[in-house]
Amino acid sequence: MATLKVYDQMKQEQGEISLAPEVFEVEVRPEILNLVVRAHRAALRAGTHQVKTRAFVSGGGKKPFKQKGTGNARQGSNRSPIMRGGAIIFGPQPRDYSFKVNKKVRTLALRMALSSRVADNDIMVVKSIDLAEAKTKNFAAVAKALGLTKALVVTPGDDMLKDNGVALAARNIPGITVVTPDKVNVYEVLNHKQVVLLEGSLSHLEARLK
């Protein structure tokens, strides 16, 4: 069973904590991580790009020029794709890019992502973060003490506005993302170099993934 050292917000050791092996010691399979990350990214795509087909181009009520005698090819509508200012054929239309990934696979992928962070020694448990005020400079001082550059900070509370102001104080710091245990996902874990678990969030995260 893996263990991690517990630090306070000034990175002073406060003991050790055991990690659930079924969550933090899972064999990593890159193809599953790749699938879940692609699904996450695809779901974020807006899919609202659209070109005008001839159904949406204005005009077309009158024949552009007479059928014969002009020397041009006959035309029945100025909305035709071959006319200047006409429609566009086979262009992009609104669509949903998302695709389904089974819940069991998503859960397994999150275990793998967390296990990879433990294996690379890129995960840290902090007893708590207490700020005198919810100000950026206060959290910046904590981040500097903990050596955080691009970090995902997981707070224990369900309500991020009641986490001692951590989310509020950290939101203007580039590279720092604050989430609650129910919002942790594979993409965010892999997209951040460090994962910081506040001690109270560990039990919530393990309960979600067991």
N, C-alpha and C positions, 0 to 999 in steps of 0.2 A: 504494500500500500504506500503510495507516494505521499510525501509530506512537503509542506511549504512553510517557510518562515513567515511569521506575522510581524509587520512593522507598524509603527505609528506614523503620523503624517510628516514627521521629520526624519523618517527612515531609521529609527532606533528599534532594534529587535525587541519584540514583545512575546516571543514564544514560537510555537509551531502549531500547525493545524493539519489534520489528515484529510486527504482527498478521496472521494469515492472512486474506486478503480473502474467501475462500470461507466463512469462519466469522463474521467481524466486519464485513463490508461487504455484507450481503444486504438486498435491498429488503424493507421491512416491509409485510406485508399483514395488516391488523387482523382480517379474518375468520378467518384461520388461527390467529392467537393466541387469538381468542375461542373457537374450537372446542376447542383443546387445553386451555385453562384450564377450560372447562366440563367436559371429560372428566376432568380431574384432580380437580376439586371433586366431581363425581358419584361418582367411585370412593371418595372419602373418606366418603360418606354410609353410615351404619350399616344403614339399611333394616330395622331390627328392630321397628318399631312394629306393633302388632297389636291388633285388637279381637276380642271373643269372638262367633263365630257360634253358631248354636243347637247346633252339634256340641260346643261347649266349655262351654256354660252348664250348671251343675249343676241337677238336678231333672228334671221332665218325665216322670217315671214314672207319675204319676197324673193323671187328668183333674181340672182345677182345681175345677170344679163341675158339677152335673148338666146334661144337655143341655137339658132343658125346664123351664119353670116359674119361672125366676129373673128373667125380664125382660131378661137380658143376652144379648149375642150369644154364640153357642156357641163354646166354646174346647176344644181338645184337649190343649194343653200349656202349662205356664207358661214354657217356653223360647221361645215365639213372640215375634218382634220387636215385636208390638203389645202385649205384656203388660209390666207394670211389672217391672223386674228381668230382663227377657228378653234375647234376643240383639240384636245390632246388625247390620244388613244393609249391605252395600256399604261397610264401613269399611276402613281401611288394613290390609294384610296384609304379612308379610315379603316383601321383594323386593330385587333387586340393581339399583341405579340406574346402574351403570357401563355405558359403551358403548365400542365399539372405535374407536380411531383408528390408522391405519396407522403403522408405525414410521418410514417416510420422512417423513410429515407431521409427526410429533412432533419428529424431528431438524431438519427445516426450521424449525419454529416456534421451537426453541431457538436456532438461528442468528439468526433474526429478533429474538428478545428480546435477545440479546447485542449485536446490531448497533444496536438502538435505544438501548441503554445507552451504546455508544460514541458514537453520533451526538449524544446529549444530554450527553456529557462526564460521565457518572455511573459510570464504571468506572475503577478504579485498580489499578495493579500495584505490589505491595510486595515488596521483595526477600525478606524473611523476617520473622517475628515470633519473637523469642527472649525468653522470660520466665524470670526468675530462679527463680520458683516458679509453679506453676499455681494462682494465686489471682486472685480477681475484681478486686481493687484494681490488680493489675499489668496486666491486660488493659484495665481502665478507663482507665488512664493512656495506654496505646497508642491506644485508641479516641479519646480526647480529642485527642491529638496529630495523629491522622490526620483528625479532624473527622467521625467516624462517628456517625450518629444511628440510622438504620434500615438496616443493612448486611448483605449476604450475603457471608460470608468463605469463600473456597474454598482449602482447604489441599491440598498436594500428596500427602500420604500416603494410602495405602489404609486404614490403621488410624488412626482419629482419636485413639486414646489415645496414639499415638506422634508427635504433631505438636507437640512441645515444650509440651504442656499447653494449647494454644490453646482447644480445644473445652471442656475442663474449666473453664478460667478464664472463658470467655465465656458459659457456659450460664445464669448468673443475671442477665445484663445484658439488660434489655428491648430488643427491636428488633434484637439481634445474633443471627444464625444462622450456625453453622459447618458446612460440608459438605465432602465430598471431590468430586473432579471427576465421578465416576460417579453422584453423587446430585444433581447440579445439574439443575433442571427449570424449565420455562417459568414456572410459577406463582410459584416462589420468586424468580426473577430479576425478574419484574414487580412482585411484592409488596414488594420492598425498594427503597428509594430509591437505594442505592449497592451496587455490586458490587466487592468487593476480591479480586483474584487474587494469591495468593502466587506469586512468579515460577516456582517449580517446578511449579505446577498448570497453568500455561498450556499447556505442551506436551501434557499428558495430556488437557486439554479439547479442544485442536485435533485431536489424534489421534482422539478419540471422534467428533467432528463432521465431519471431512473426508470 
